Amino acid sequence: MQFSLYIDNIVARIDMQIRAYSKEPDISGKLFDILKAQKEDLLALKETYGSVVTPSQLEEL
């Protein structure tokens, strides 16, 4: 489990980054597009494999 992805923790960090960067006036919208895409992909993994995704589960993709 050492190298597993803890989806809830990663999504929380993305949400924190979105909140922080939203306060900056000159941040490109591209950043928010990338963060949104990453969050959506992680939530899709969570729906398939649960909150903790192991490296062996990622190999199945």
C-alpha positions as CSV (number, residue, x, y, z in Angstrom):
1,M,0.0,0.0,0.0
2,Q,3.1,2.2,0.2
3,F,2.7,3.5,-3.4
4,S,-1.0,3.5,-3.6
5,L,-3.0,6.5,-4.5
6,Y,-5.2,7.9,-1.7
7,I,-7.8,9.5,-4.0
8,D,-9.6,11.5,-1.3
9,N,-6.4,13.1,-0.2
10,I,-5.3,14.0,-3.7
11,V,-8.8,15.5,-4.5
12,A,-8.7,17.5,-1.3
13,R,-5.3,18.9,-2.3
14,I,-6.6,19.8,-5.8
15,D,-9.6,21.6,-4.2
16,M,-7.2,23.5,-2.0
17,Q,-5.1,24.6,-5.0
18,I,-8.2,25.7,-6.9
19,R,-9.3,27.8,-3.9
20,A,-5.8,29.3,-3.4
21,Y,-5.2,30.1,-7.1
22,S,-8.7,31.5,-7.5
23,K,-7.6,34.4,-5.3
24,E,-4.8,35.3,-7.7
25,P,-5.9,37.8,-10.4
26,D,-3.5,36.8,-13.2
27,I,-3.7,33.0,-13.2
28,S,-4.4,31.4,-16.5
29,G,-7.7,29.5,-16.9
30,K,-5.7,26.7,-18.4
31,L,-4.5,25.8,-14.9
32,F,-8.1,25.4,-13.7
33,D,-8.9,23.3,-16.8
34,I,-6.0,20.9,-16.0
35,L,-6.9,20.7,-12.3
36,K,-10.6,20.0,-13.1
37,A,-9.5,17.2,-15.6
38,Q,-7.2,15.7,-13.0
39,K,-10.0,15.7,-10.4
40,E,-12.5,14.1,-12.8
41,D,-10.0,11.4,-13.7
42,L,-9.3,10.7,-10.0
43,L,-13.0,10.5,-9.2
44,A,-13.5,8.1,-12.0
45,L,-10.7,5.9,-10.6
46,K,-12.4,6.1,-7.2
47,E,-15.7,5.0,-8.6
48,T,-14.1,2.0,-10.2
49,Y,-11.5,0.9,-7.5
50,G,-12.5,2.7,-4.3
51,S,-10.7,5.4,-2.3
52,V,-7.3,3.6,-2.4
53,V,-5.9,2.6,-5.7
54,T,-2.9,0.3,-5.8
55,P,-0.2,0.1,-8.5
56,S,-1.5,-3.3,-9.6
57,Q,-4.9,-1.8,-10.2
58,L,-3.4,0.9,-12.4
59,E,-1.6,-1.7,-14.5
60,E,-5.0,-3.1,-15.5
61,L,-5.8,0.2,-17.2
